[in-house]
Amino acid sequence: MTTTTTLTKEQKVLNALQEGRTLSSAQMRAFFGTGNPQAVIQSLRFKGFPIYLNVVTDTKGRSRNVYRLGTPSRAVIAAGYKAIANGTV
């Protein structure tokens, strides 16, 4: 008996980001079939993943926005702790 594991589109995007890839909204739509890439990113952010939007420029001078998984700044971590201490979370 074989078991198959079906990954959600959100999990597929997270896996790609955790592998070090950067993804544009168009890439998320094309590769993972996400209808609303911004909603997927927002959902991952609400789950605590530090996903950042960066502008990258290719060798021909074209700019595009890509998402990447990063490390939260001390200020972001401090704000989270303050929110917990104030009981707002």
C-alpha positions as CSV (number, residue, x, y, z in Angstrom):
1,M,0.0,0.0,0.0
2,T,1.4,3.4,-1.0
3,T,0.6,6.7,0.7
4,T,0.6,9.9,-1.2
5,T,1.0,13.2,0.4
6,T,-0.6,16.2,-1.2
7,L,1.0,19.5,-0.5
8,T,-1.1,22.6,-0.4
9,K,-0.1,25.5,-2.7
10,E,0.9,27.4,0.4
11,Q,3.2,24.6,1.5
12,K,4.7,24.4,-2.0
13,V,5.5,28.1,-2.0
14,L,7.0,27.9,1.5
15,N,9.1,24.9,0.5
16,A,10.5,26.9,-2.4
17,L,11.3,29.9,-0.2
18,Q,12.9,27.7,2.4
19,E,15.1,26.2,-0.4
20,G,16.5,29.7,-0.9
21,R,14.5,30.6,-4.0
22,T,13.0,34.0,-4.7
23,L,9.6,34.0,-6.3
24,S,7.6,36.7,-8.1
25,S,3.8,36.7,-8.1
26,A,3.9,35.6,-11.7
27,Q,6.1,32.6,-10.9
28,M,3.8,31.6,-8.0
29,R,0.9,31.6,-10.4
30,A,2.7,29.7,-13.1
31,F,4.6,27.1,-10.9
32,F,2.2,26.5,-8.1
33,G,-1.2,27.6,-9.5
34,T,-1.8,30.2,-6.8
35,G,-4.7,32.4,-7.8
36,N,-3.8,35.2,-5.4
37,P,-0.1,35.1,-4.6
38,Q,-0.3,38.1,-2.2
39,A,-2.9,36.2,-0.1
40,V,-0.6,33.1,0.1
41,I,2.3,35.3,1.3
42,Q,0.1,37.1,3.8
43,S,-1.1,33.8,5.2
44,L,2.5,32.6,5.6
45,R,3.4,35.9,7.3
46,F,0.5,35.5,9.7
47,K,1.9,32.0,10.6
48,G,5.2,33.7,11.6
49,F,7.4,33.3,8.5
50,P,9.5,36.4,7.8
51,I,8.8,36.9,4.1
52,Y,10.1,40.1,2.5
53,L,9.4,41.7,-0.8
54,N,12.5,42.9,-2.6
55,V,13.2,44.7,-6.0
56,V,15.7,42.9,-8.1
57,T,17.2,44.2,-11.4
58,D,18.4,41.9,-14.1
59,T,21.4,42.5,-16.4
60,K,19.2,44.3,-18.9
61,G,18.1,46.8,-16.3
62,R,14.6,45.5,-15.8
63,S,13.2,45.5,-12.3
64,R,10.8,43.1,-10.7
65,N,9.5,42.4,-7.3
66,V,10.3,39.1,-5.7
67,Y,9.5,37.5,-2.3
68,R,12.2,35.9,-0.2
69,L,12.4,34.2,3.2
70,G,14.6,36.2,5.5
71,T,15.5,36.9,9.1
72,P,13.4,39.2,11.1
73,S,15.0,42.3,12.5
74,R,15.4,42.9,16.2
75,A,12.7,45.6,16.0
76,V,10.2,43.2,14.6
77,I,10.9,40.6,17.2
78,A,10.7,43.3,19.9
79,A,7.4,44.4,18.6
80,G,6.1,40.8,18.8
81,Y,7.2,40.4,22.4
82,K,5.6,43.8,23.3
83,A,2.3,42.7,21.7
84,I,2.4,39.5,23.7
85,A,3.2,41.3,27.0
86,N,0.4,43.8,26.4
87,G,-2.0,40.9,25.8
88,T,-2.9,42.1,22.2
89,V,-1.9,38.7,20.7
